[in-house]
Amino acid sequence: MLKGFKDFILRGNVIELSIAVVVGTAFTALVSAFTTNIVNPIIAAAGGVQTEGLGFHIWPGNDKTFVNFGGVITAFVTFLITAAVVYFIFVAPMNKINSLVKSRLATAEPEEEPLPADTALLAEIRDLLAQLAGNDRDLILAGKAAGPAAKDSDDPR
């Protein structure tokens, strides 16, 4: 049972996945810092000078009722940045590498080489002889089936 678990853990996909989680976590912290410190102030400035950001209070004076559109926009920007980086840094290069590997591993079907002229001529002679042998056989069989009486009836004498 432990050997199976060890094989599972040491499989390449699990190790690559764990590395991706660690890198993704670090990248998420970086994008969150960018959106919190750069994007949020820009979005808050769009809300006006006297407000707390892009949003409104459902009940004035109660900070817990603040509907924060800026936070939603920031989360969307964070998602877009993360998705773009993951696609262009990881997915697109891996797709390119996979297509190159598949094209190299694909076995090209061997092209049928044209027969040399002498071989083609011999094959043609063989086919003609087989055809003539078949015609002669048909004539011989037709002659035996008709018998000598049939030959006499066809004779104009």
Accessible surface in RSA format (square Angstrom, percent):
REM  Atomic radii and reference values for relative SASA: ProtOr
REM  Chains: A
REM  Algorithm: Lee & Richards
REM  Probe-radius: 1.40
REM  Slices: 20
REM RES _ NUM      All-atoms   Total-Side   Main-Chain    Non-polar    All polar
REM                ABS   REL    ABS   REL    ABS   REL    ABS   REL    ABS   REL
RES MET A   1   214.69 111.2 156.40 103.5  58.30 138.8 132.19 112.4  82.51 109.3
RES LEU A   2   147.30  82.0 142.25 101.8   5.06  12.7 142.51 100.1   4.80  12.9
RES LYS A   3   149.13  72.8 141.23  86.7   7.90  18.8 113.58 102.2  35.56  37.9
RES GLY A   4    44.92  55.4   0.00   N/A  44.92  55.4  35.40  97.2   9.52  21.3
RES PHE A   5   124.31  62.2 117.81  73.0   6.50  16.9 122.18  74.1   2.13   6.1
RES LYS A   6   121.97  59.5 118.18  72.5   3.79   9.0  65.62  59.1  56.35  60.0
RES ASP A   7    65.91  46.2  58.63  58.4   7.28  17.2  26.41  62.2  39.50  39.4
RES PHE A   8    97.91  49.0  97.82  60.6   0.09   0.2  97.82  59.3   0.09   0.3
RES ILE A   9    66.52  37.9  66.41  49.5   0.12   0.3  66.41  47.8   0.12   0.3
RES LEU A  10   108.29  60.3  89.78  64.2  18.51  46.5  90.26  63.4  18.03  48.5
RES ARG A  11   134.94  56.7 127.92  65.2   7.01  16.7  46.70  63.8  88.23  53.5
RES GLY A  12    42.66  52.6   0.00   N/A  42.66  52.6  32.55  89.3  10.11  22.6
RES ASN A  13   108.39  74.7 102.83  99.4   5.56  13.4  26.24  63.1  82.15  79.4
RES VAL A  14    38.28  25.2  37.00  33.5   1.28   3.1  37.68  32.7   0.60   1.6
RES ILE A  15    77.24  44.0  76.31  56.8   0.93   2.2  77.24  55.6   0.00   0.0
RES GLU A  16   115.15  66.1 108.84  82.3   6.31  15.0  42.88  82.9  72.27  59.0
RES LEU A  17   116.74  65.0 112.89  80.8   3.86   9.7 116.46  81.8   0.29   0.8
RES SER A  18    58.07  49.1  51.91  69.3   6.16  14.2  45.45  96.8  12.61  17.7
RES ILE A  19   100.54  57.2  98.66  73.5   1.89   4.5 100.54  72.4   0.00   0.0
RES ALA A  20    57.71  53.1  43.72  67.5  13.99  31.8  50.72  71.4   6.99  18.5
RES VAL A  21    91.42  60.2  84.44  76.4   6.98  16.8  90.53  78.7   0.89   2.4
RES VAL A  22   103.45  68.1  99.70  90.3   3.76   9.1 102.41  89.0   1.04   2.8
RES VAL A  23    68.64  45.2  66.09  59.8   2.55   6.2  68.16  59.2   0.48   1.3
RES GLY A  24    31.53  38.9   0.00   N/A  31.53  38.9  30.89  84.8   0.63   1.4
RES THR A  25    90.91  64.7  83.87  85.0   7.04  16.8  70.89  95.2  20.02  30.3
RES ALA A  26    65.30  60.0  51.40  79.3  13.90  31.6  59.02  83.1   6.28  16.6
RES PHE A  27    41.51  20.8  37.42  23.2   4.09  10.7  41.00  24.9   0.52   1.5
RES THR A  28    66.69  47.4  66.69  67.6   0.00   0.0  50.47  67.8  16.23  24.5
RES ALA A  29    64.61  59.4  51.65  79.7  12.96  29.5  59.42  83.7   5.19  13.7
RES LEU A  30   115.99  64.6 110.73  79.2   5.26  13.2 115.23  80.9   0.76   2.0
RES VAL A  31     4.78   3.1   3.80   3.4   0.99   2.4   4.78   4.2   0.00   0.0
RES SER A  32    45.50  38.5  44.32  59.1   1.18   2.7  28.82  61.4  16.68  23.4
RES ALA A  33    48.66  44.7  40.85  63.0   7.82  17.8  47.14  66.4   1.52   4.0
RES PHE A  34    83.74  41.9  77.62  48.1   6.12  15.9  83.14  50.4   0.59   1.7
RES THR A  35     3.04   2.2   3.04   3.1   0.00   0.0   0.00   0.0   3.04   4.6
RES THR A  36    75.86  54.0  69.42  70.4   6.44  15.4  49.41  66.4  26.45  40.0
RES ASN A  37   102.81  70.9  83.41  80.6  19.39  46.7  25.92  62.4  76.88  74.3
RES ILE A  38    86.39  49.2  82.56  61.5   3.83   9.2  85.51  61.6   0.89   2.4
RES VAL A  39    19.89  13.1  19.26  17.4   0.63   1.5  19.89  17.3   0.00   0.0
RES ASN A  40    51.30  35.4  48.55  46.9   2.75   6.6  17.98  43.3  33.32  32.2
RES PRO A  41    70.32  51.2  58.27  53.1  12.04  43.8  64.96  53.6   5.36  33.3
RES ILE A  42   118.75  67.6 111.91  83.4   6.84  16.5 115.08  82.9   3.67  10.0
RES ILE A  43    20.07  11.4  17.67  13.2   2.40   5.8  20.07  14.5   0.00   0.0
RES ALA A  44    36.46  33.5  32.61  50.3   3.85   8.8  33.52  47.2   2.94   7.8
RES ALA A  45    77.31  71.1  49.27  76.0  28.04  63.8  59.37  83.6  17.95  47.5
RES ALA A  46    77.13  70.9  38.45  59.3  38.68  88.0  50.48  71.1  26.65  70.6
RES GLY A  47    24.30  30.0   0.00   N/A  24.30  30.0   4.49  12.3  19.81  44.4
RES GLY A  48    34.56  42.6   0.00   N/A  34.56  42.6  28.40  77.9   6.17  13.8
RES VAL A  49   143.00  94.1 112.00 101.4  31.00  74.7 118.42 102.9  24.58  66.7
RES GLN A  50   171.35  95.8 136.91 100.1  34.44  82.0  62.07 132.1 109.28  82.9
RES THR A  51    69.98  49.8  45.36  46.0  24.62  58.7  51.50  69.2  18.48  27.9
RES GLU A  52   114.07  65.5  78.55  59.4  35.52  84.6  50.28  97.3  63.79  52.1
RES GLY A  53     5.32   6.6   0.00   N/A   5.32   6.6   4.48  12.3   0.84   1.9
RES LEU A  54    53.52  29.8  52.63  37.6   0.89   2.2  52.63  37.0   0.88   2.4
RES GLY A  55    19.91  24.6   0.00   N/A  19.91  24.6   2.10   5.8  17.81  39.9
RES PHE A  56   106.52  53.3 101.23  62.7   5.29  13.8 106.52  64.6   0.00   0.0
RES HIS A  57    52.55  28.7  35.49  24.7  17.06  43.6  29.75  30.7  22.80  26.5
RES ILE A  58   103.67  59.0  82.41  61.4  21.25  51.2  85.98  61.9  17.69  48.0
RES TRP A  59   164.36  66.0 164.36  79.6   0.00   0.0 141.41  75.4  22.95  37.2
RES PRO A  60   118.71  86.5  94.81  86.4  23.90  86.9  96.08  79.3  22.63 140.6
RES GLY A  61    79.89  98.5   0.00   N/A  79.89  98.5  42.28 116.0  37.61  84.2
RES ASN A  62    63.94  44.1  59.68  57.7   4.27  10.3  15.98  38.5  47.96  46.4
RES ASP A  63   102.89  72.1  86.98  86.6  15.91  37.6  30.61  72.0  72.28  72.1
RES LYS A  64   196.00  95.6 159.56  97.9  36.45  86.8 110.79  99.7  85.22  90.8
RES THR A  65    27.25  19.4  20.94  21.2   6.32  15.1  27.22  36.6   0.03   0.0
RES PHE A  66    43.68  21.9  22.51  13.9  21.17  55.1  22.53  13.7  21.16  60.5
RES VAL A  67    47.78  31.4  43.58  39.5   4.20  10.1  47.78  41.5   0.00   0.0
RES ASN A  68    73.96  51.0  63.45  61.3  10.51  25.3  16.66  40.1  57.30  55.4
RES PHE A  69    96.00  48.0  95.77  59.3   0.23   0.6  95.85  58.1   0.15   0.4
RES GLY A  70     5.55   6.8   0.00   N/A   5.55   6.8   5.55  15.2   0.00   0.0
RES GLY A  71    31.85  39.3   0.00   N/A  31.85  39.3  24.63  67.6   7.22  16.2
RES VAL A  72   104.46  68.7 100.38  90.9   4.08   9.8 103.31  89.8   1.15   3.1
RES ILE A  73    70.53  40.1  69.05  51.4   1.48   3.6  70.53  50.8   0.00   0.0
RES THR A  74    13.31   9.5  13.31  13.5   0.00   0.0  13.31  17.9   0.00   0.0
RES ALA A  75    62.91  57.8  51.34  79.2  11.57  26.3  57.94  81.6   4.98  13.2
RES PHE A  76   118.37  59.2 113.47  70.3   4.90  12.7 117.81  71.4   0.56   1.6
RES VAL A  77    38.67  25.4  38.67  35.0   0.00   0.0  38.67  33.6   0.00   0.0
RES THR A  78    25.69  18.3  25.69  26.0   0.00   0.0  22.98  30.9   2.71   4.1
RES PHE A  79   128.12  64.1 122.67  76.0   5.45  14.2 127.79  77.5   0.33   0.9
RES LEU A  80    87.41  48.7  84.41  60.4   3.00   7.5  84.69  59.5   2.72   7.3
RES ILE A  81    51.39  29.2  48.01  35.8   3.37   8.1  51.37  37.0   0.01   0.0
RES THR A  82    36.96  26.3  36.96  37.5   0.00   0.0  34.41  46.2   2.55   3.9
RES ALA A  83    42.35  38.9  31.11  48.0  11.25  25.6  38.79  54.6   3.57   9.4
RES ALA A  84    43.59  40.1  36.96  57.0   6.63  15.1  42.99  60.5   0.60   1.6
RES VAL A  85    48.50  31.9  46.03  41.7   2.46   5.9  48.50  42.1   0.00   0.0
RES VAL A  86    62.15  40.9  62.15  56.3   0.00   0.0  62.15  54.0   0.00   0.0
RES TYR A  87   106.47  49.7 106.12  60.4   0.35   0.9  66.84  50.2  39.63  48.9
RES PHE A  88   135.87  68.0 122.55  75.9  13.32  34.7 122.55  74.3  13.32  38.1
RES ILE A  89   106.53  60.6  93.43  69.6  13.10  31.6  94.99  68.4  11.55  31.3
RES PHE A  90    99.38  49.7  97.31  60.3   2.06   5.4  99.17  60.1   0.20   0.6
RES VAL A  91    60.98  40.1  57.25  51.8   3.73   9.0  60.91  52.9   0.07   0.2
RES ALA A  92    33.88  31.2  26.54  40.9   7.35  16.7  29.13  41.0   4.75  12.6
RES PRO A  93    55.80  40.7  48.05  43.8   7.75  28.2  55.51  45.8   0.29   1.8
RES MET A  94   100.94  52.3 100.94  66.8   0.00   0.0  78.77  67.0  22.17  29.4
RES ASN A  95    83.69  57.7  77.33  74.7   6.36  15.3  25.42  61.2  58.27  56.3
RES LYS A  96   126.21  61.6 122.07  74.9   4.14   9.9  75.31  67.8  50.90  54.2
RES ILE A  97    89.41  50.9  89.01  66.3   0.40   1.0  89.41  64.4   0.00   0.0
RES ASN A  98    69.61  48.0  68.32  66.0   1.28   3.1  14.19  34.1  55.42  53.6
RES SER A  99    58.21  49.2  49.63  66.2   8.58  19.8  45.91  97.8  12.30  17.2
RES LEU A 100    87.96  49.0  87.62  62.7   0.34   0.9  87.96  61.8   0.00   0.0
RES VAL A 101    71.22  46.9  69.62  63.0   1.60   3.9  71.21  61.9   0.01   0.0
RES LYS A 102   150.73  73.5 144.84  88.9   5.89  14.0  91.54  82.4  59.19  63.0
RES SER A 103    75.07  63.4  50.45  67.3  24.62  56.7  48.13 102.5  26.94  37.7
RES ARG A 104   204.19  85.7 171.54  87.4  32.65  77.7  59.63  81.5 144.57  87.6
RES LEU A 105   134.93  75.1 115.92  82.9  19.01  47.8 118.47  83.2  16.46  44.3
RES ALA A 106    68.39  62.9  44.56  68.8  23.83  54.2  55.22  77.8  13.17  34.9
RES THR A 107   127.05  90.4 103.59 105.0  23.46  55.9  78.42 105.3  48.63  73.5
RES ALA A 108    95.61  87.9  64.82 100.0  30.79  70.0  74.38 104.7  21.23  56.2
RES GLU A 109   154.97  89.0 135.49 102.5  19.48  46.4  51.24  99.1 103.73  84.7
RES PRO A 110   126.98  92.5  99.85  91.0  27.13  98.6 110.36  91.1  16.63 103.3
RES GLU A 111   158.66  91.1 137.80 104.3  20.87  49.7  57.92 112.0 100.74  82.3
RES GLU A 112   171.98  98.7 138.88 105.1  33.10  78.8  58.66 113.5 113.33  92.5
RES GLU A 113   144.50  83.0 129.11  97.7  15.39  36.6  44.34  85.8 100.16  81.8
RES PRO A 114   123.97  90.4  99.97  91.1  24.00  87.2 111.38  92.0  12.59  78.2
RES LEU A 115   112.19  62.5  91.30  65.3  20.89  52.5  91.64  64.4  20.55  55.3
RES PRO A 116    81.80  59.6  70.04  63.8  11.77  42.8  81.80  67.5   0.00   0.0
RES ALA A 117    88.79  81.6  69.15 106.7  19.64  44.7  76.45 107.7  12.34  32.7
RES ASP A 118    94.89  66.5  87.64  87.2   7.25  17.1  42.10  99.1  52.79  52.6
RES THR A 119    58.16  41.4  57.32  58.1   0.84   2.0  39.10  52.5  19.06  28.8
RES ALA A 120    42.78  39.3  37.71  58.2   5.07  11.5  39.12  55.1   3.66   9.7
RES LEU A 121   105.48  58.7 102.94  73.6   2.54   6.4 104.98  73.7   0.50   1.3
RES LEU A 122   118.26  65.9 113.78  81.4   4.48  11.3 114.09  80.1   4.17  11.2
RES ALA A 123    25.50  23.4  22.12  34.1   3.38   7.7  24.86  35.0   0.64   1.7
RES GLU A 124   104.14  59.8 100.05  75.7   4.09   9.7  30.20  58.4  73.93  60.4
RES ILE A 125    77.29  44.0  76.85  57.3   0.44   1.1  77.29  55.7   0.00   0.0
RES ARG A 126   151.44  63.6 146.45  74.7   5.00  11.9  72.34  98.9  79.10  47.9
RES ASP A 127    78.03  54.7  71.55  71.2   6.47  15.3  29.00  68.2  49.03  48.9
RES LEU A 128    95.55  53.2  95.50  68.3   0.05   0.1  95.50  67.1   0.05   0.1
RES LEU A 129   109.78  61.1 106.56  76.2   3.22   8.1 106.86  75.0   2.92   7.9
RES ALA A 130    67.27  61.9  48.64  75.1  18.63  42.4  56.87  80.1  10.40  27.6
RES GLN A 131   111.91  62.6 100.27  73.3  11.64  27.7  37.62  80.1  74.29  56.3
RES LEU A 132   102.59  57.1 102.59  73.4   0.00   0.0 102.59  72.0   0.00   0.0
RES ALA A 133    60.66  55.8  50.16  77.4  10.50  23.9  56.31  79.3   4.35  11.5
RES GLY A 134    15.46  19.1   0.00   N/A  15.46  19.1  14.66  40.2   0.80   1.8
RES ASN A 135    72.27  49.8  70.47  68.1   1.79   4.3  16.79  40.4  55.48  53.6
RES ASP A 136    78.47  55.0  77.31  76.9   1.16   2.7  19.05  44.8  59.42  59.3
RES ARG A 137   146.51  61.5 143.89  73.3   2.63   6.3  55.16  75.4  91.36  55.4
RES ASP A 138    83.76  58.7  77.59  77.2   6.17  14.6  28.58  67.3  55.18  55.0
RES LEU A 139   128.58  71.6 120.03  85.9   8.55  21.5 120.45  84.6   8.12  21.9
RES ILE A 140   102.38  58.3  94.69  70.5   7.69  18.5 101.44  73.0   0.94   2.6
RES LEU A 141   102.09  56.9  96.98  69.4   5.10  12.8  97.26  68.3   4.83  13.0
RES ALA A 142    61.96  57.0  47.14  72.7  14.82  33.7  56.03  78.9   5.93  15.7
RES GLY A 143    33.47  41.3   0.00   N/A  33.47  41.3  27.93  76.6   5.54  12.4
RES LYS A 144   156.70  76.4 129.63  79.5  27.07  64.4  86.25  77.6  70.45  75.0
RES ALA A 145    92.50  85.0  50.28  77.6  42.22  96.0  62.90  88.6  29.59  78.4
RES ALA A 146    54.13  49.8  28.61  44.2  25.51  58.0  39.04  55.0  15.08  40.0
RES GLY A 147    20.51  25.3   0.00   N/A  20.51  25.3  20.50  56.3   0.01   0.0
RES PRO A 148   111.13  81.0 106.96  97.5   4.18  15.2 110.52  91.3   0.61   3.8
RES ALA A 149    79.42  73.0  67.40 104.0  12.02  27.3  72.89 102.6   6.53  17.3
RES ALA A 150    31.66  29.1  24.74  38.2   6.92  15.7  30.75  43.3   0.91   2.4
RES LYS A 151   146.24  71.3 135.93  83.4  10.31  24.6  82.78  74.5  63.46  67.6
RES ASP A 152   104.20  73.0  92.25  91.8  11.95  28.3  28.79  67.8  75.41  75.2
RES SER A 153    91.62  77.4  53.46  71.3  38.16  87.9  53.39 113.7  38.23  53.6
RES ASP A 154   121.06  84.8  94.10  93.7  26.96  63.8  32.94  77.5  88.13  87.9
RES ASP A 155    61.05  42.8  43.74  43.5  17.30  40.9  16.71  39.3  44.34  44.2
RES PRO A 156   132.07  96.3  92.10  84.0  39.97 145.3 105.03  86.7  27.04 168.0
RES ARG A 157   244.53 102.7 176.82  90.1  67.70 161.2  94.20 128.7 150.33  91.1
END  Absolute sums over single chains surface
CHAIN  1 A    13519.3      11545.3       1973.9       9681.9       3837.4
END  Absolute sums over all chains
TOTAL         13519.3      11545.3       1973.9       9681.9       3837.4
